[in-house]
Structure formats: C-alpha cells, structure tokens
Amino acid sequence: MAHITDRTVLIVGASSGIGAEVARQLAHGGNRLVLTARRAAELAAVAQDVRAKGSACLDIAADALDPRAAADVVAAAAAEYGSVDIALLNAGQGPDMSMDQVSVADVSRIMALNYDVVLNYLVPLIEQMGGQREGGLIAHTNSLAGLMAIPRQGPYCAAKAAARTLIDAARVELAPRGIRFTSIHPGFVATERISGDDLPKPFQVSQERAARHVVRAMEKEPAQAYFPRTTTALVRTLRALPEPVSSRILRKLAAR
C-alpha cells in the first residue's frame, strides 16, 4: 500500500464531514491540498488546520453546482501546484424523502447535488489529468445506497447509482491514459448534516473512521471500496434475496 505523501490532492466538499476529516488526515504527509466547498468560513478553518500540520493548502470557496466554477477550481489547483494527482469528489446530500411527498423539483435537486456535482468536476479533471505524464486518481464518495433502492431514499439512491455507472464507464475508457477511478461506498456516517432526520441508521460509523476508510481506498485504489463490513454484508444479503423478501425487510427497516 502506497501512502499518500508529496501529492497534490483536490478535495471537493471539504468544509465539513468526511471531506474535512480526510483533509486533516492527509495533512501529515507533506501534501499539497486544494480544498473547495461553498462555505468560505468553514473551509478556511479546515485549511488552517491543514497548514498547522505541515501541508501546503489552497482553499477556494466555490459552488460545485456551477460547471464554470468547478472548472476554475481545477485550473487554479493546476496553476498553483503544477498538477492534480488525486481528486476526491465528496459533495452530495441524501435527506429523508418519501416518494408520496416530494415534488419534481425536490428530486431534480437531489440529482443535481449528487450527480451534477460529480459531472462538473469529472470533465475538467479528465482534461487536466489526461495531459499529465502519470495521469491521476479520481475518487468519488458514493454510497451503499447507490447499490439498491432504499425506501425514503429513492432520489438519493438513483443519483448515486447514476454517478457510479458514469464513473464505471470512464474507468474502462480512460485506463490507457493513466487516469484511475475509485468509487467509495460508505454506509451510514454520523455527520452533522444527517443528525436531525429520523431515518434508521444501522451500524453507523463516525466521520473520523469513515475518513480513514476513504484515505485507505485512495491509497489502494480499488475500483470499488465498501464500508463498514456489517452494512456492506447487509446490503449484499438484501440484494441476493428474492425481491418480495428483500422488499418486506426494507419496509420494516424504513418504518422504524
């Protein structure tokens, strides 16, 4: 396993949660971190932590929903440090959404927050890494929810599944150019953003532990990484069961 040291790492969605914790964990490796998110003050605080631990850091407040802003972040990273060796696309959101209570606009918003933001960074990163001698790694924080339909999470599951499929295709196409892709599928993570909803969260892990899994996946570069083991096993079991059985179990879990 190659540890991440002396690398230029772009982290999208770095102002809080998993992204912020990944930045702090990578700050010990003498890396050059480029952190971006919408919230400038929170982002600046994470950047200060990174610099205090010995890594160079460029923080750029930008909206991942804006394709031009995303492209400008990639360009700024390359201009500042000469390359983008690793990118972690960590932006996304999955609120509790029952299909009998949502509007078309609600579903479109979730698709934008979980698919469009990936696309907005994916295209300029491919262009940038395609011109680098050693290519680069693009990692995406997907979700175990992207592997199957979960009640009260339908729009989120659909968006994550779409992003996973797009990256799977890019992995095959761009391997000859040295661009690698890792899709990371967490279970429930105890971030501030989801602390207020009433969705059941079996086998929830801390954001610090989740970040360790993410960093490990970025080091090993598997095509797909899943954690924690308990939730992964549950999802795989549900996918293997006959549909009537799995649907009955999911309805019971969602009703808790």
Buried (B, 14 or more C-beta within 10 A) or exposed (E): EEEBEEBBBBBBBBBBBBBBBBBBBBBBBBBBBBBBBBEEEBBBBBBEBBBEBEBBBBBBBBBBBBBEBBBBBBBBBBEEBEBBBBBBBBBBBBBBBEEEEBEEEBBEBBBBBBBBBBBBBBBBBBEBBEEBEEBBBBBBBBBBBBBBEBBBBBBBBBBBBBBBEBBBEBBEEBEEBBBBBBBBBBBBBBBEEBEEEEBEBEBBBEBEBBBBBBBBBBBEBEEBBBBBEEBBEBBBEBEEEEEEEBBEBBEEBBEE
